[in-house]
Every structure is written in structure tokens, then in C-alpha cells.
Amino acid sequence: MKKVLLFLAPLLIAIAIFFGILFFLDRKGGKGALQVTSVPQSKVYLENKLLGTTPLCACELEQMLDIGDHTVKLVPVQENFRPFENKITINKGTLTVVDRTFADSGESDGSIISLSPLNDKKDIEVLVISLPDRANVFLDNNPVGVTPLLLKQVSESDHDLRITQDGYKDKSIKIKTALGFKLNALLFLGVKVDLSPTPVASSQASISPENKVSKVLILNTPTGFLRVREDSSIASAEIARVTPGETYELVSEKENWFEIKLNTGKTGWVNSAYAVKE
């Protein structure tokens, strides 16, 4: 129970100050706030510059960030976990909340929550995006559709948002909608681990290859494909595209990248945020 409370505490704190940020920020400054939580503790980088360690809240006026798109990166203090990197949007006078729970490859989960202003100041919307997509969405335990999903005319209140998909752990978060804003929820699902007992090995000898070939499974992406690059960098040239659900032979790996062998025989690099070793 203590572990559960410790895990929920940062997210509950974020929700508690979500609206406070909306009404007490200096809206003339063109700034927005950022809160980052993680399990385990992580170093937080923004545009490759160290901001601090989690739990982190750039919520004071002098700490706030320029509005616009930014790249945030979380590097766990436990080196056996892969760093997490993603684009975030800082909007004027609002709080963007990033949360990440690190686990073994493919099992990590998290969320990025932000608010963006609507033209109709009397309207409320909730946009739910998941990785992978086509997840079932429940709002206050009521099924409302599958991701990606835009909900309109949502009540101004606290809500329970939950998404589910076969083969992945359920993801639940608390949200609070605001009049005149669209709440953007980007949710990352962790692969569900099969805890069934391992069958007892047969006493009969069996022939198996000396070196088992590792495979890489391509996960769902927002674009419906994943770019294969010449080198392990987003600045490297794109040499091919692969499709979610396909598997490829793993050649080597670096931090945040897998080198795979394509069907053409060529090799290239894919971002490990959208792929998992089998």
C-alpha cells in the first residue's frame, strides 16, 4: 500500500495544482509550466539541457518555459532502464505534466497531459491518444470509443480516464477538465508480462541452434509506420519504412536505438521507443 501511495502522490499533486496554474500564472509573459514525475527518479533534460531531477516542477514565474514545442528526455538514475524522450507542447498560462514509470523493455508506461485553448471559451474537449493506438477508452468507467479519440462537450469536473488493450497493462489517470480548453492526454501502454509458469523441460534431448537470433517487433506509431535510419540519430537519413506488427532480425543496439536487418538484406536503425525485443 505504501508503494502505491508513493506512486500516486506525484500525479495527485500535479492534478491539485493543474487549475492553480491556470488562474495564477502571469498570462502576459508567454510562458507555461512543466511538471515531471517518474519511477524511479530520473534526470530531466529539455532540449538536451539538464533541468533537474524528478519530481520536478518548473512552476515559479522565473522557472517557467517559453511556449511552443520542446523535446523532453528522462534518464533514470538506474542505468539498466532505457531513457525516455518525447516531444511536448508548452502552452501559455497552463501546466504540462509528464509522468513515466520505467520497467524492462516494452513494459514501461507513462503519460503526457497538457491543455490547449479552444476558440469557444464555453466548450470543453478531451483528446486521447495512445501508443499503441486502437485502445479502448473509458471515461468515468463508461466506454466512449477507441484511440485516437476526441471527446466534445465534456463536463467541467474531475474525471477518471482509463484505456485498455489486449496484451498491454491497463492505464488509468485522473484528469480535470477546464472551461475553454482541450485536455490532451497522450498515454503510453506497457506490455503485459506473462506470469504463467514455465513448462518443465523434457528429459529427452533436443536439438537447438547454438545462437538464438533475437527479433525486434515494431510497435504502433502515430504515423502508422516507423522510419528506418542510416545511423542511430534522428538527424540521420531515412533509408526505409517499416510497418507496426512486423518483426526483423536484431543486428545490434545502442541507447534508444535498435539496428535491424531489413528484408532487402540492408541494415538500418529504428527508435526503440516504438519497438521491442522479442
C-alpha positions as CSV (number, residue, x, y, z in Angstrom):
1,M,0.0,0.0,0.0
2,K,2.9,2.4,0.8
3,K,4.4,1.8,-2.6
4,V,1.0,2.6,-4.3
5,L,0.7,5.8,-2.3
6,L,4.2,6.8,-3.2
7,F,3.5,6.2,-6.9
8,L,0.2,8.1,-6.9
9,A,1.4,11.0,-4.8
10,P,3.3,12.9,-7.6
11,L,0.3,12.6,-10.0
12,L,-2.2,13.7,-7.4
13,I,0.0,16.7,-6.6
14,A,0.1,17.5,-10.4
15,I,-3.7,17.4,-10.6
16,A,-4.1,19.5,-7.5
17,I,-2.0,22.3,-8.9
18,F,-3.3,21.9,-12.5
19,F,-6.0,24.5,-12.1
20,G,-4.0,26.7,-9.8
21,I,-1.5,27.2,-12.6
22,L,-4.3,28.2,-15.0
23,F,-5.6,31.1,-12.8
24,F,-2.4,32.3,-11.1
25,L,0.2,32.4,-13.9
26,D,1.1,35.7,-15.4
27,R,-0.5,35.2,-18.8
28,K,1.2,38.1,-20.3
29,G,4.6,36.5,-20.1
30,G,4.1,34.0,-22.9
31,K,5.3,31.2,-20.5
32,G,3.9,27.9,-19.3
33,A,4.8,25.5,-16.6
34,L,6.1,21.9,-16.6
35,Q,5.9,19.2,-14.1
36,V,7.7,15.9,-14.4
37,T,7.5,12.8,-12.2
38,S,9.0,9.3,-12.6
39,V,9.6,6.0,-11.0
40,P,12.5,5.5,-10.4
41,Q,14.0,9.0,-10.0
42,S,15.3,10.4,-13.3
43,K,17.3,13.3,-14.6
44,V,15.2,15.7,-16.7
45,Y,16.6,17.3,-19.9
46,L,14.9,19.9,-22.0
47,E,16.5,20.4,-25.4
48,N,19.5,18.4,-24.1
49,K,19.9,20.8,-21.2
50,L,19.6,19.5,-17.6
51,L,16.7,21.0,-15.8
52,G,17.0,18.9,-12.6
53,T,15.8,15.6,-11.2
54,T,12.3,14.2,-10.6
55,P,10.0,15.1,-9.0
56,L,10.4,18.4,-10.9
57,C,8.1,21.4,-11.2
58,A,9.1,24.5,-13.2
59,C,6.1,26.3,-11.8
60,E,7.5,29.5,-10.4
61,L,7.4,32.5,-12.7
62,E,11.2,32.7,-13.0
63,Q,11.3,28.9,-13.9
64,M,8.6,28.8,-16.5
65,L,9.3,27.8,-20.1
66,D,8.8,29.5,-23.4
67,I,5.6,28.4,-25.2
68,G,5.9,26.1,-28.1
69,D,7.2,22.6,-28.8
70,H,10.1,21.2,-26.8
71,T,11.9,17.9,-26.5
72,V,12.0,16.4,-23.0
73,K,14.2,13.5,-22.0
74,L,14.2,11.4,-18.8
75,V,17.3,9.5,-17.9
76,P,16.7,7.1,-15.0
77,V,19.3,7.0,-12.3
78,Q,19.2,3.2,-12.5
79,E,21.2,2.6,-15.6
80,N,19.5,-0.7,-16.5
81,F,16.5,1.3,-17.8
82,R,16.3,3.0,-21.2
83,P,15.9,6.8,-21.3
84,F,12.5,8.2,-22.4
85,E,12.4,11.0,-24.9
86,N,9.3,12.7,-26.5
87,K,8.0,16.0,-27.8
88,I,5.9,18.1,-25.5
89,T,4.0,21.4,-26.1
90,I,4.1,24.2,-23.6
91,N,1.0,26.5,-23.9
92,K,0.6,29.9,-22.4
93,G,-0.6,30.0,-18.8
94,T,-1.0,26.2,-18.5
95,L,0.7,23.3,-16.9
96,T,2.1,20.3,-18.9
97,V,2.5,17.2,-16.9
98,V,4.9,14.3,-17.8
99,D,4.9,11.0,-15.9
100,R,6.9,7.9,-16.6
101,T,7.2,4.5,-14.9
102,F,10.3,2.7,-16.1
103,A,10.5,-1.0,-16.4
104,D,12.1,-3.7,-18.6
105,S,12.0,-3.2,-22.4
106,G,8.4,-2.8,-23.6
107,E,6.9,-2.8,-20.1
108,S,7.3,0.9,-19.3
109,D,4.3,3.1,-19.3
110,G,3.5,6.8,-18.8
111,S,1.5,9.9,-19.8
112,I,1.8,13.4,-21.1
113,I,-1.0,15.7,-20.2
114,S,-1.4,19.3,-21.5
115,L,-4.1,21.9,-22.0
116,S,-4.6,23.9,-25.2
117,P,-7.1,26.9,-25.6
118,L,-10.2,26.5,-27.6
119,N,-11.9,29.2,-29.7
120,D,-15.1,28.6,-28.0
121,K,-14.4,29.6,-24.4
122,K,-17.6,27.8,-23.2
123,D,-16.6,24.5,-24.7
124,I,-14.5,21.6,-23.2
125,E,-12.8,18.8,-25.2
126,V,-10.7,15.8,-24.3
127,L,-8.3,14.3,-26.9
128,V,-7.0,10.8,-26.0
129,I,-4.1,9.4,-28.0
130,S,-2.3,6.1,-27.1
131,L,0.8,4.2,-28.0
132,P,-0.1,1.7,-29.3
133,D,-3.4,3.1,-30.8
134,R,-6.8,1.4,-31.1
135,A,-7.0,1.2,-27.3
136,N,-10.5,1.1,-25.6
137,V,-11.3,4.4,-23.8
138,F,-13.3,4.6,-20.7
139,L,-14.4,7.9,-19.1
140,D,-15.7,7.6,-15.6
141,N,-16.0,3.8,-16.3
142,N,-18.2,4.4,-19.3
143,P,-16.9,3.1,-22.7
144,V,-16.6,6.1,-25.1
145,G,-14.6,4.8,-28.1
146,V,-11.1,3.8,-29.2
147,T,-8.0,5.9,-29.6
148,P,-7.3,8.2,-31.2
149,L,-10.4,9.8,-29.8
150,L,-11.7,13.4,-29.5
151,L,-14.5,13.9,-26.9
152,K,-16.5,17.0,-27.1
153,Q,-18.9,18.8,-24.6
154,V,-17.3,17.1,-21.6
155,S,-18.4,18.4,-18.2
156,E,-16.1,20.7,-16.3
157,S,-15.1,18.3,-13.4
158,D,-12.8,15.7,-12.2
159,H,-12.8,12.6,-14.3
160,D,-11.3,9.1,-14.4
161,L,-9.7,8.2,-17.7
162,R,-8.8,4.6,-18.4
163,I,-7.6,2.8,-21.6
164,T,-7.2,-0.9,-22.2
165,Q,-5.8,-3.1,-25.0
166,D,-5.2,-6.8,-25.2
167,G,-1.6,-7.7,-24.4
168,Y,-1.0,-4.4,-22.6
169,K,-1.4,-3.2,-19.0
170,D,-4.4,-1.0,-18.3
171,K,-3.6,2.7,-17.9
172,S,-5.7,4.9,-15.6
173,I,-5.2,8.6,-14.8
174,K,-7.2,11.3,-13.0
175,I,-7.9,14.4,-15.1
176,K,-9.6,17.7,-14.5
177,T,-11.2,19.5,-17.4
178,A,-11.3,23.3,-17.8
179,L,-13.8,25.5,-19.5
180,G,-12.4,26.9,-22.8
181,F,-9.6,24.3,-23.0
182,K,-8.9,21.0,-24.7
183,L,-7.2,18.5,-22.5
184,N,-4.6,16.5,-24.5
185,A,-3.8,13.1,-23.0
186,L,-1.0,11.1,-24.6
187,L,-0.9,7.7,-22.9
188,F,1.9,5.1,-23.3
189,L,0.9,1.5,-22.6
190,G,3.3,-1.1,-21.1
191,V,3.4,-4.6,-22.4
192,K,1.7,-7.1,-20.1
193,V,4.1,-9.7,-18.8
194,D,3.0,-13.3,-19.0
195,L,3.4,-14.7,-15.5
196,S,2.3,-18.2,-16.3
197,P,4.6,-20.9,-15.0
198,T,7.4,-22.1,-17.4
199,P,6.8,-25.7,-18.6
200,V,9.2,-28.2,-17.1
201,A,11.9,-29.2,-19.7
202,S,11.6,-32.7,-21.2
203,S,14.2,-35.2,-20.2
204,Q,14.6,-36.1,-23.9
205,A,17.5,-34.4,-25.7
206,S,16.5,-31.8,-28.3
207,I,18.5,-30.1,-31.0
208,S,18.6,-26.3,-30.8
209,P,20.6,-23.7,-32.6
210,E,23.7,-22.5,-30.7
211,N,23.0,-18.9,-31.1
212,K,19.3,-17.8,-30.9
213,V,18.6,-14.9,-33.3
214,S,16.9,-12.0,-31.5
215,K,14.0,-10.3,-33.1
216,V,12.6,-6.8,-32.9
217,L,8.8,-6.2,-33.1
218,I,7.7,-2.9,-34.5
219,L,5.0,-1.3,-32.3
220,N,2.2,1.0,-33.3
221,T,3.2,4.6,-34.1
222,P,1.2,7.8,-34.5
223,T,2.0,7.9,-38.2
224,G,1.3,4.2,-39.0
225,F,4.9,3.5,-39.9
226,L,8.4,3.7,-38.4
227,R,11.3,5.3,-40.2
228,V,14.5,3.3,-40.6
229,R,17.6,5.5,-40.5
230,E,21.1,5.1,-41.8
231,D,22.5,5.7,-38.3
232,S,21.3,5.9,-34.7
233,S,20.2,9.5,-34.9
234,I,17.0,11.3,-35.7
235,A,19.2,13.6,-37.9
236,S,20.4,10.6,-40.0
237,A,18.9,9.9,-43.4
238,E,15.8,7.8,-43.8
239,I,16.6,4.6,-45.8
240,A,13.3,2.7,-45.4
241,R,10.0,2.5,-43.5
242,V,8.6,-0.5,-41.6
243,T,5.1,-1.3,-40.5
244,P,3.8,-1.9,-37.0
245,G,3.4,-5.6,-36.3
246,E,6.3,-6.6,-38.5
247,T,9.4,-8.4,-37.0
248,Y,13.0,-8.0,-38.0
249,E,16.3,-9.6,-37.0
250,L,18.2,-7.6,-34.4
251,V,21.7,-6.9,-35.5
252,S,22.9,-4.6,-32.6
253,E,21.6,-2.0,-30.3
254,K,22.6,1.4,-28.8
255,E,20.9,3.7,-26.3
256,N,17.4,4.4,-27.7
257,W,18.1,2.5,-30.9
258,F,17.9,-1.0,-32.5
259,E,19.8,-1.9,-35.6
260,I,17.7,-4.3,-37.7
261,K,18.1,-6.3,-40.8
262,L,15.6,-5.4,-43.5
263,N,14.1,-7.9,-45.9
264,T,16.4,-6.4,-48.6
265,G,19.4,-7.5,-46.6
266,K,20.3,-4.0,-45.7
267,T,20.6,-2.9,-42.1
268,G,19.3,0.3,-40.5
269,W,18.3,1.8,-37.2
270,V,14.9,2.3,-35.6
271,N,13.9,4.2,-32.4
272,S,13.4,1.7,-29.5
273,A,10.5,3.8,-28.2
274,Y,8.4,2.2,-31.0
275,A,10.0,-1.3,-31.0
276,V,10.6,-4.1,-28.5
277,K,12.9,-7.1,-28.5
278,E,11.2,-10.5,-28.6
